[in-house]
Amino acid sequence: MEWSVEQLSSSLARTIARFEEEELEVRPSRVTVMVEEDLVVVHLLEVLLPSERALACTEAGQAMLQRFNTLLFNSGSSPSVMEQVSQVLRREVTEVQTSLSSLSGSLVVVFALGEAVQPDLDQHLDQGPRN
């Protein structure tokens, strides 16, 4: 089944919002997703907890929060958000970049996409019966 860009964007927004809630116990006030050919940009509003906002008042705190988000989105969760995005798009995620704004409490995540991937189920179905 082919998905429209709107359906992909909606599915990705739900996936990323669920990830934020499950991993960080934060519910973004809004999630905006833009899907291009080889790029997905996700903008999450109000993802900092009050204690993180306080930490973000210093350069060292900002750097720590940025490192944390980079690690979390690259491979710090199970299943990783990279794997979840890859499953939704059926494309390899080759790179993830994050940028956290301590002023607005928003997070921008950019996923670079590679080649199309087949889910395991499709691979098994394509192989047909075994002798």
N, C-alpha and C positions, 0 to 999 in steps of 0.2 A: 504494500500500500504506500503510495506517495503522499507525503505530508506537505501541506502548504507552509509557507514561511510563518504565517500566523500561528498555526498549530505547533510548529517546532518551537517558536518563541514562547508560547504559553506553556508547553511541556518543560522547556528548560527553566523558565521562571519558577515553576512549581518545584522542580528538582533542586534548584539552588536555594530557594527559600526553605525547603524541607531540610536540606543540608545545614543551613545556618541554625535552624531550630534544634535539630538533633545534636549537632556537634558543639554549638556555642550557647544554646538556650536563648537565642535572640530571634525575634520575629521582625524582619525588615518591614518598614512601613510601606515600601513599594519596591518592586523589582521590575526593571526594564531590560529587555533583551533585544539586541540587534544581531541578526544572522546575515552574514555575507558569505561569499563562496568559500573562502578559506579562513574565516575569522568569525568568532562569536564574542560580542562585547556585552557584559552584564553589569548593570548599575544598580546597586542595592542602597536604599536610603535608610538612615538611622539604624546602623548595625552595632554601634558602640554602646556598651553598658555604661552606667554612670561612673563606675570605678575606672573603666577604660578611658572615658573622656577626661577624667582627672589625670590619669597617667599620660595622656596625649598632650598635656600642657607643656611638657618638656621635650627637648629634642631627643634625648635618650629614650624617653617613653614612646615617642612617635616611632623611632627606629625599631624599638622592641615590638610594638604592635604590627609594624609593617613586616618584619621578619616572621612573626608568628603567622600572619595571614598568608604570606608566601609559602611557608612550610605546610600549612594546613591545606591550602588549595593544590599544592603540588603532589603531596603524597601522605599527608599527616592524618588521614582518616580512613576508615574501612567500611565499605568500599570507598576508595578515594573519589573526590568530586570529578577528577579527570575521567575515571572509569564510568561514572554515572553519566557525564556529558557524552562520552564516547558511545555509550549504549543508546542514548536518546537519538543521537545524530547518525549512528552507524558509521562514524568516521573516527579515525585515530586522532587523539589529542596530542600534538607534538610539543606544545609549550603552553605554560600558563604564566601570566604576569598579573600582579595585583598592585593596586594603588589605593591607599587608605587616606581619606581626608579627615584629619583630626578636628577641623573647624566645623564641618557639616555632619560628621559621623557617617559619611557614605563610603562605600567601597566599590571600586571598579575592577572587574576581573576580565581579562582578555584571554581567550582560548584560541591558539593557532591550531588549525586542522590539517591533517595529512590525508592519507589515502582512505578509501572506503574500507570498512571491515564488515565481516559477516558474523552475526551472532552465532554462538555455538549451536543453537537449535537449527538454524538454517544450514549450517555446515553438515550436520548429521542428516538432515532431510535430503540435501543435495547428493550425498554419497549413495543413497539408495540402500536396499537390503544387502546384508553381508552373507556370503556363502559359508 
